[in-house]
């Protein structure tokens, strides 16, 4: 829900996510804690960007306000032979870049 015109949208973003063994249960515990802490401080929502193949997606199963927004991430390089990630590799995104 958006705030009234002329007021602030209070949110935070999760970035630089690092979880041992990419364990969704550990990440879910962290996300739940962040959700509870920031909700009690008056934040309206938080953002988290994950690559489509990241197993951490499962941490958000069951959250009623979850939204999935698809975007594209482009690799630009001055190197004539850049080494982009393959489809099997997990790469990490800053949600504000999508």
N, CA, C and O atoms as CSV, one atom per row, in Angstrom:
chain,resi,resn,atom,element,x,y,z
A,1,UNK,N,N,0.849,-1.175,0.000
A,1,UNK,CA,C,0.000,0.000,0.000
A,1,UNK,C,C,0.888,1.228,0.000
A,1,UNK,O,O,1.809,1.341,0.810
A,2,UNK,N,N,0.611,2.144,-0.907
A,2,UNK,CA,C,1.409,3.353,-0.999
A,2,UNK,C,C,0.950,4.379,0.034
A,2,UNK,O,O,-0.231,4.425,0.379
A,3,UNK,N,N,1.867,5.194,0.523
A,3,UNK,CA,C,1.492,6.232,1.488
A,3,UNK,C,C,0.753,7.366,0.776
A,3,UNK,O,O,0.786,7.454,-0.451
A,4,UNK,N,N,0.090,8.228,1.537
A,4,UNK,CA,C,-0.611,9.362,0.925
A,4,UNK,C,C,0.371,10.278,0.183
A,4,UNK,O,O,1.546,10.346,0.541
A,5,UNK,N,N,-0.108,10.981,-0.848
A,5,UNK,CA,C,0.764,11.911,-1.581
A,5,UNK,C,C,1.431,12.909,-0.629
A,5,UNK,O,O,0.809,13.399,0.313
A,6,UNK,N,N,2.683,13.193,-0.889
A,6,UNK,CA,C,3.413,14.171,-0.082
A,6,UNK,C,C,4.069,13.587,1.158
A,6,UNK,O,O,4.767,14.297,1.882
A,7,UNK,N,N,3.854,12.295,1.412
A,7,UNK,CA,C,4.491,11.661,2.571
A,7,UNK,C,C,5.572,10.705,2.095
A,7,UNK,O,O,5.741,10.493,0.895
A,8,UNK,N,N,6.292,10.138,3.030
A,8,UNK,CA,C,7.411,9.267,2.706
A,8,UNK,C,C,7.004,7.803,2.626
A,8,UNK,O,O,6.096,7.346,3.321
A,9,UNK,N,N,7.701,7.089,1.760
A,9,UNK,CA,C,7.574,5.644,1.680
A,9,UNK,C,C,8.738,5.077,2.480
A,9,UNK,O,O,9.900,5.261,2.117
A,10,UNK,N,N,8.426,4.398,3.554
A,10,UNK,CA,C,9.448,3.909,4.460
A,10,UNK,C,C,9.765,2.445,4.157
A,10,UNK,O,O,8.935,1.563,4.377
A,11,UNK,N,N,10.982,2.195,3.646
A,11,UNK,CA,C,11.365,0.829,3.299
A,11,UNK,C,C,12.857,0.641,3.507
A,11,UNK,O,O,13.599,1.605,3.691
A,12,UNK,N,N,13.280,-0.598,3.477
A,12,UNK,CA,C,14.710,-0.920,3.507
A,12,UNK,C,C,14.955,-1.998,2.473
A,12,UNK,O,O,14.019,-2.646,2.006
A,13,UNK,N,N,16.213,-2.189,2.117
A,13,UNK,CA,C,16.526,-3.243,1.156
A,13,UNK,C,C,17.583,-4.171,1.736
A,13,UNK,O,O,18.480,-3.746,2.465
A,14,UNK,N,N,17.454,-5.440,1.395
A,14,UNK,CA,C,18.432,-6.440,1.799
A,14,UNK,C,C,19.427,-6.589,0.655
A,14,UNK,O,O,19.037,-6.787,-0.495
A,15,UNK,N,N,20.699,-6.494,0.974
A,15,UNK,CA,C,21.710,-6.626,-0.077
A,15,UNK,C,C,22.918,-7.377,0.466
A,15,UNK,O,O,23.058,-7.583,1.671
A,16,UNK,N,N,23.780,-7.776,-0.450
A,16,UNK,CA,C,24.998,-8.505,-0.091
A,16,UNK,C,C,24.680,-9.711,0.780
A,16,UNK,O,O,25.296,-9.919,1.825
A,17,UNK,N,N,23.720,-10.493,0.340
A,17,UNK,CA,C,23.240,-11.637,1.112
A,17,UNK,C,C,24.244,-12.784,1.024
A,17,UNK,O,O,24.637,-13.211,-0.061
A,18,UNK,N,N,24.637,-13.256,2.170
A,18,UNK,CA,C,25.550,-14.382,2.250
A,18,UNK,C,C,25.052,-15.293,3.359
A,18,UNK,O,O,25.001,-14.896,4.523
A,19,UNK,N,N,24.680,-16.527,2.990
A,19,UNK,CA,C,24.133,-17.501,3.930
A,19,UNK,C,C,24.914,-18.799,3.763
A,19,UNK,O,O,25.141,-19.259,2.645
A,20,UNK,N,N,25.316,-19.373,4.868
A,20,UNK,CA,C,26.092,-20.610,4.822
A,20,UNK,C,C,25.385,-21.670,3.986
A,20,UNK,O,O,24.221,-21.992,4.228
A,21,UNK,N,N,26.096,-22.208,3.001
A,21,UNK,CA,C,25.599,-23.263,2.110
A,21,UNK,C,C,24.310,-22.879,1.374
A,21,UNK,O,O,23.566,-23.756,0.935
A,22,UNK,N,N,24.048,-21.593,1.238
A,22,UNK,CA,C,22.802,-21.121,0.597
A,22,UNK,C,C,21.580,-21.833,1.165
A,22,UNK,O,O,20.684,-22.248,0.430
A,23,UNK,N,N,21.565,-21.963,2.472
A,23,UNK,CA,C,20.496,-22.688,3.163
A,23,UNK,C,C,19.268,-21.783,3.324
A,23,UNK,O,O,19.321,-20.794,4.055
A,24,UNK,N,N,18.165,-22.118,2.644
A,24,UNK,CA,C,16.964,-21.296,2.727
A,24,UNK,C,C,16.387,-21.194,4.138
A,24,UNK,O,O,15.781,-20.178,4.477
A,25,UNK,N,N,16.562,-22.223,4.966
A,25,UNK,CA,C,16.015,-22.179,6.326
A,25,UNK,C,C,16.751,-21.143,7.188
A,25,UNK,O,O,16.130,-20.438,7.984
A,26,UNK,N,N,18.056,-21.061,7.026
A,26,UNK,CA,C,18.825,-20.036,7.747
A,26,UNK,C,C,18.392,-18.651,7.270
A,26,UNK,O,O,18.167,-17.746,8.074
A,27,UNK,N,N,18.280,-18.504,5.953
A,27,UNK,CA,C,17.878,-17.206,5.406
A,27,UNK,C,C,16.458,-16.842,5.835
A,27,UNK,O,O,16.176,-15.677,6.117
A,28,UNK,N,N,15.571,-17.823,5.885
A,28,UNK,CA,C,14.198,-17.557,6.325
A,28,UNK,C,C,14.184,-17.038,7.755
A,28,UNK,O,O,13.429,-16.117,8.068
A,29,UNK,N,N,15.008,-17.614,8.629
A,29,UNK,CA,C,15.089,-17.132,10.014
A,29,UNK,C,C,15.576,-15.688,10.047
A,29,UNK,O,O,15.061,-14.881,10.822
A,30,UNK,N,N,16.560,-15.353,9.217
A,30,UNK,CA,C,17.050,-13.972,9.150
A,30,UNK,C,C,15.982,-13.020,8.617
A,30,UNK,O,O,15.766,-11.940,9.166
A,31,UNK,N,N,15.320,-13.437,7.542
A,31,UNK,CA,C,14.272,-12.597,6.946
A,31,UNK,C,C,13.130,-12.375,7.930
A,31,UNK,O,O,12.620,-11.260,8.045
A,32,UNK,N,N,12.730,-13.414,8.632
A,32,UNK,CA,C,11.654,-13.289,9.623
A,32,UNK,C,C,12.047,-12.299,10.713
A,32,UNK,O,O,11.234,-11.473,11.131
A,33,UNK,N,N,13.286,-12.382,11.168
A,33,UNK,CA,C,13.758,-11.457,12.205
A,33,UNK,C,C,13.774,-10.015,11.689
A,33,UNK,O,O,13.329,-9.098,12.379
A,34,UNK,N,N,14.287,-9.824,10.477
A,34,UNK,CA,C,14.318,-8.488,9.873
A,34,UNK,C,C,12.900,-7.962,9.714
A,34,UNK,O,O,12.620,-6.808,10.039
A,35,UNK,N,N,12.014,-8.800,9.218
A,35,UNK,CA,C,10.608,-8.401,9.035
A,35,UNK,C,C,10.006,-7.933,10.355
A,35,UNK,O,O,9.402,-6.862,10.420
A,36,UNK,N,N,10.165,-8.722,11.392
A,36,UNK,CA,C,9.578,-8.362,12.691
A,36,UNK,C,C,10.204,-7.111,13.279
A,36,UNK,O,O,9.493,-6.253,13.802
A,37,UNK,N,N,11.517,-6.993,13.203
A,37,UNK,CA,C,12.205,-5.818,13.749
A,37,UNK,C,C,11.817,-4.538,13.023
A,37,UNK,O,O,11.499,-3.533,13.659
A,38,UNK,N,N,11.841,-4.570,11.697
A,38,UNK,CA,C,11.578,-3.355,10.947
A,38,UNK,C,C,10.098,-3.004,10.895
A,38,UNK,O,O,9.748,-1.825,10.834
A,39,UNK,N,N,9.244,-3.981,10.919
A,39,UNK,CA,C,7.803,-3.701,10.941
A,39,UNK,C,C,7.436,-2.946,12.214
A,39,UNK,O,O,6.624,-2.022,12.176
A,40,UNK,N,N,8.030,-3.334,13.338
A,40,UNK,CA,C,7.733,-2.660,14.608
A,40,UNK,C,C,8.314,-1.245,14.641
A,40,UNK,O,O,7.930,-0.444,15.493
A,41,UNK,N,N,9.222,-0.931,13.738
A,41,UNK,CA,C,9.802,0.415,13.657
A,41,UNK,C,C,9.085,1.312,12.661
A,41,UNK,O,O,9.494,2.453,12.448
A,42,UNK,N,N,8.019,0.808,12.051
A,42,UNK,CA,C,7.214,1.629,11.156
A,42,UNK,C,C,7.582,1.543,9.684
A,42,UNK,O,O,7.098,2.347,8.887
A,43,UNK,N,N,8.421,0.594,9.304
A,43,UNK,CA,C,8.731,0.436,7.881
A,43,UNK,C,C,7.554,-0.229,7.182
A,43,UNK,O,O,6.881,-1.086,7.755
A,44,UNK,N,N,7.318,0.172,5.949
A,44,UNK,CA,C,6.204,-0.377,5.183
A,44,UNK,C,C,6.553,-1.698,4.498
A,44,UNK,O,O,5.710,-2.589,4.398
A,45,UNK,N,N,7.792,-1.822,4.028
A,45,UNK,CA,C,8.203,-3.062,3.375
A,45,UNK,C,C,9.707,-3.095,3.216
A,45,UNK,O,O,10.395,-2.116,3.505
A,46,UNK,N,N,10.218,-4.242,2.749
A,46,UNK,CA,C,11.623,-4.324,2.386
A,46,UNK,C,C,11.766,-5.039,1.053
A,46,UNK,O,O,10.889,-5.796,0.636
A,47,UNK,N,N,12.891,-4.784,0.392
A,47,UNK,CA,C,13.183,-5.353,-0.919
A,47,UNK,C,C,14.350,-6.323,-0.812
A,47,UNK,O,O,15.267,-6.129,-0.014
A,48,UNK,N,N,14.301,-7.355,-1.618
A,48,UNK,CA,C,15.399,-8.313,-1.677
A,48,UNK,C,C,15.501,-8.812,-3.111
A,48,UNK,O,O,14.513,-9.289,-3.671
A,49,UNK,N,N,16.683,-8.708,-3.712
A,49,UNK,CA,C,16.881,-9.178,-5.079
A,49,UNK,C,C,17.649,-10.482,-5.100
A,49,UNK,O,O,18.731,-10.579,-4.522
A,50,UNK,N,N,17.100,-11.481,-5.758
A,50,UNK,CA,C,17.748,-12.779,-5.893
A,50,UNK,C,C,17.691,-13.224,-7.347
A,50,UNK,O,O,16.707,-12.965,-8.041
A,51,UNK,N,N,18.735,-13.886,-7.806
A,51,UNK,CA,C,18.725,-14.461,-9.151
A,51,UNK,C,C,17.690,-15.588,-9.202
A,51,UNK,O,O,17.398,-16.214,-8.183
A,52,UNK,N,N,17.149,-15.838,-10.369
A,52,UNK,CA,C,16.076,-16.833,-10.508
A,52,UNK,C,C,16.481,-18.220,-10.034
A,52,UNK,O,O,15.647,-18.951,-9.499
A,53,UNK,N,N,17.744,-18.600,-10.218
A,53,UNK,CA,C,18.179,-19.943,-9.839
A,53,UNK,C,C,18.691,-20.026,-8.403
A,53,UNK,O,O,19.170,-21.083,-7.991
A,54,UNK,N,N,18.605,-18.963,-7.644
A,54,UNK,CA,C,19.104,-18.951,-6.258
A,54,UNK,C,C,18.171,-19.766,-5.354
A,54,UNK,O,O,16.975,-19.478,-5.309
A,55,UNK,N,N,18.676,-20.768,-4.640
A,55,UNK,CA,C,17.818,-21.567,-3.754
A,55,UNK,C,C,17.261,-20.781,-2.577
A,55,UNK,O,O,16.350,-21.253,-1.898
A,56,UNK,N,N,17.791,-19.594,-2.326
A,56,UNK,CA,C,17.282,-18.788,-1.214
A,56,UNK,C,C,15.859,-18.284,-1.466
A,56,UNK,O,O,15.203,-17.806,-0.540
A,57,UNK,N,N,15.380,-18.385,-2.699
A,57,UNK,CA,C,13.987,-18.011,-3.000
A,57,UNK,C,C,13.002,-18.725,-2.071
A,57,UNK,O,O,11.978,-18.159,-1.686
A,58,UNK,N,N,13.318,-19.954,-1.722
A,58,UNK,CA,C,12.400,-20.745,-0.897
A,58,UNK,C,C,12.178,-20.121,0.478
A,58,UNK,O,O,11.195,-20.443,1.144
A,59,UNK,N,N,13.060,-19.247,0.909
A,59,UNK,CA,C,12.908,-18.604,2.212
A,59,UNK,C,C,11.660,-17.729,2.267
A,59,UNK,O,O,11.151,-17.448,3.353
A,60,UNK,N,N,11.166,-17.302,1.126
A,60,UNK,CA,C,10.009,-16.402,1.099
A,60,UNK,C,C,8.681,-17.131,0.921
A,60,UNK,O,O,7.630,-16.491,0.876
A,61,UNK,N,N,8.710,-18.441,0.819
A,61,UNK,CA,C,7.459,-19.198,0.693
A,61,UNK,C,C,6.607,-18.989,1.941
A,61,UNK,O,O,7.089,-19.111,3.066
A,62,UNK,N,N,5.341,-18.676,1.723
A,62,UNK,CA,C,4.434,-18.484,2.845
A,62,UNK,C,C,4.281,-17.043,3.296
A,62,UNK,O,O,3.363,-16.742,4.059
A,63,UNK,N,N,5.148,-16.141,2.850
A,63,UNK,CA,C,4.967,-14.729,3.185
A,63,UNK,C,C,3.779,-14.209,2.389
A,63,UNK,O,O,3.765,-14.302,1.162
A,64,UNK,N,N,2.805,-13.674,3.064
A,64,UNK,CA,C,1.576,-13.285,2.369
A,64,UNK,C,C,1.742,-12.066,1.471
A,64,UNK,O,O,0.993,-11.920,0.506
A,65,UNK,N,N,2.681,-11.202,1.751
A,65,UNK,CA,C,2.834,-9.985,0.967
A,65,UNK,C,C,3.957,-10.087,-0.055
A,65,UNK,O,O,4.402,-9.070,-0.586
A,66,UNK,N,N,4.415,-11.284,-0.333
A,66,UNK,CA,C,5.522,-11.477,-1.276
A,66,UNK,C,C,5.098,-11.082,-2.687
A,66,UNK,O,O,4.001,-11.418,-3.134
A,67,UNK,N,N,5.970,-10.372,-3.376
A,67,UNK,CA,C,5.753,-10.021,-4.781
A,67,UNK,C,C,7.003,-10.423,-5.545
A,67,UNK,O,O,8.120,-10.207,-5.077
A,68,UNK,N,N,6.817,-10.996,-6.697
A,68,UNK,CA,C,7.940,-11.323,-7.556
A,68,UNK,C,C,7.922,-10.371,-8.734
A,68,UNK,O,O,6.927,-10.265,-9.450
A,69,UNK,N,N,9.032,-9.683,-8.926
A,69,UNK,CA,C,9.168,-8.748,-10.037
A,69,UNK,C,C,10.347,-9.227,-10.871
A,69,UNK,O,O,11.457,-9.388,-10.363
A,70,UNK,N,N,10.100,-9.450,-12.140
A,70,UNK,CA,C,11.149,-9.941,-13.023
A,70,UNK,C,C,11.867,-8.778,-13.691
A,70,UNK,O,O,11.254,-7.768,-14.034
A,71,UNK,N,N,13.159,-8.932,-13.869
A,71,UNK,CA,C,13.954,-7.912,-14.530
A,71,UNK,C,C,15.111,-8.549,-15.250
A,71,UNK,O,O,15.317,-9.760,-15.165
A,72,UNK,N,N,15.862,-7.746,-15.953
A,72,UNK,CA,C,17.038,-8.233,-16.664
A,72,UNK,C,C,18.261,-7.500,-16.123
A,72,UNK,O,O,18.214,-6.320,-15.776
A,73,UNK,N,N,19.339,-8.240,-16.068
A,73,UNK,CA,C,20.596,-7.691,-15.598
A,73,UNK,C,C,21.593,-7.851,-16.744
A,73,UNK,O,O,21.774,-8.956,-17.256
A,74,UNK,N,N,22.232,-6.769,-17.145
A,74,UNK,CA,C,23.137,-6.812,-18.288
A,74,UNK,C,C,24.581,-6.679,-17.820
A,74,UNK,O,O,24.876,-5.939,-16.881
A,75,UNK,N,N,25.463,-7.395,-18.476
A,75,UNK,CA,C,26.888,-7.320,-18.213
A,75,UNK,C,C,27.524,-6.474,-19.310
A,75,UNK,O,O,27.397,-6.776,-20.497
A,76,UNK,N,N,28.200,-5.425,-18.903
A,76,UNK,CA,C,28.899,-4.557,-19.839
A,76,UNK,C,C,30.366,-4.583,-19.458
A,76,UNK,O,O,30.715,-4.419,-18.289
A,77,UNK,N,N,31.229,-4.790,-20.450
A,77,UNK,CA,C,32.659,-4.913,-20.159
A,77,UNK,C,C,33.473,-4.258,-21.265
A,77,UNK,O,O,33.087,-4.273,-22.434
A,78,UNK,N,N,34.607,-3.682,-20.877
A,78,UNK,CA,C,35.547,-3.166,-21.856
A,78,UNK,C,C,36.484,-4.275,-22.339
A,78,UNK,O,O,37.212,-4.099,-23.316
A,79,UNK,N,N,36.460,-5.398,-21.659
A,79,UNK,CA,C,37.271,-6.558,-22.035
A,79,UNK,C,C,36.641,-7.182,-23.280
A,79,UNK,O,O,35.431,-7.407,-23.304
A,80,UNK,N,N,37.440,-7.467,-24.318
A,80,UNK,CA,C,36.836,-8.046,-25.528
A,80,UNK,C,C,36.285,-9.455,-25.315
A,80,UNK,O,O,35.506,-9.941,-26.135
A,81,UNK,N,N,36.677,-10.114,-24.232
A,81,UNK,CA,C,36.193,-11.461,-23.941
A,81,UNK,C,C,35.698,-11.533,-22.496
A,81,UNK,O,O,36.339,-12.162,-21.654
A,82,UNK,N,N,34.565,-10.896,-22.203
A,82,UNK,CA,C,34.076,-10.940,-20.815
A,82,UNK,C,C,33.703,-12.363,-20.409
A,82,UNK,O,O,33.425,-13.208,-21.260
A,83,UNK,N,N,33.700,-12.613,-19.127
A,83,UNK,CA,C,33.393,-13.936,-18.600
A,83,UNK,C,C,32.084,-13.858,-17.806
A,83,UNK,O,O,32.109,-13.829,-16.576
A,84,UNK,N,N,30.932,-13.825,-18.510
A,84,UNK,CA,C,29.659,-13.708,-17.797
A,84,UNK,C,C,29.321,-14.995,-17.054
A,84,UNK,O,O,29.822,-16.065,-17.401
A,85,UNK,N,N,28.472,-14.893,-16.031
A,85,UNK,CA,C,28.053,-16.109,-15.325
A,85,UNK,C,C,27.246,-17.011,-16.257
A,85,UNK,O,O,26.549,-16.532,-17.151
A,86,UNK,N,N,27.349,-18.304,-16.038
A,86,UNK,CA,C,26.559,-19.249,-16.823
A,86,UNK,C,C,25.179,-19.390,-16.195
A,86,UNK,O,O,24.930,-18.863,-15.111
A,87,UNK,N,N,24.297,-20.089,-16.863
A,87,UNK,CA,C,22.948,-20.303,-16.343
A,87,UNK,C,C,22.959,-21.084,-15.043
A,87,UNK,O,O,22.041,-20.937,-14.237
A,88,UNK,N,N,23.969,-21.909,-14.814
A,88,UNK,CA,C,24.037,-22.739,-13.606
A,88,UNK,C,C,24.619,-22.008,-12.408
A,88,UNK,O,O,24.411,-22.427,-11.269
A,89,UNK,N,N,25.342,-20.925,-12.644
A,89,UNK,CA,C,25.974,-20.204,-11.546
A,89,UNK,C,C,24.967,-19.295,-10.856
A,89,UNK,O,O,24.075,-18.730,-11.489
A,90,UNK,N,N,25.129,-19.170,-9.560
A,90,UNK,CA,C,24.314,-18.210,-8.809
A,90,UNK,C,C,25.079,-16.904,-8.778
A,90,UNK,O,O,26.257,-16.882,-8.424
A,91,UNK,N,N,24.433,-15.835,-9.139
A,91,UNK,CA,C,25.056,-14.524,-9.060
A,91,UNK,C,C,24.195,-13.655,-8.150
A,91,UNK,O,O,23.028,-13.955,-7.901
A,92,UNK,N,N,24.783,-12.594,-7.670
A,92,UNK,CA,C,24.132,-11.780,-6.646
A,92,UNK,C,C,23.806,-10.402,-7.211
A,92,UNK,O,O,24.622,-9.775,-7.886
A,93,UNK,N,N,22.611,-9.959,-6.919
A,93,UNK,CA,C,22.088,-8.719,-7.478
A,93,UNK,C,C,21.838,-7.681,-6.387
A,93,UNK,O,O,21.506,-8.010,-5.249
A,94,UNK,N,N,22.004,-6.455,-6.761
A,94,UNK,CA,C,21.557,-5.350,-5.926
A,94,UNK,C,C,20.173,-4.983,-6.439
A,94,UNK,O,O,20.030,-4.575,-7.592
A,95,UNK,N,N,19.162,-5.123,-5.610
A,95,UNK,CA,C,17.773,-4.976,-6.053
A,95,UNK,C,C,17.503,-3.602,-6.666
A,95,UNK,O,O,16.638,-3.484,-7.533
A,96,UNK,N,N,18.207,-2.584,-6.246
A,96,UNK,CA,C,17.982,-1.243,-6.805
A,96,UNK,C,C,18.414,-1.142,-8.259
A,96,UNK,O,O,18.038,-0.194,-8.948
A,97,UNK,N,N,19.198,-2.104,-8.738
A,97,UNK,CA,C,19.659,-2.063,-10.135
A,97,UNK,C,C,18.661,-2.665,-11.109
A,97,UNK,O,O,18.831,-2.529,-12.320
A,98,UNK,N,N,17.642,-3.314,-10.618
A,98,UNK,CA,C,16.676,-3.948,-11.516
A,98,UNK,C,C,15.565,-2.973,-11.841
A,98,UNK,O,O,14.646,-3.312,-12.586
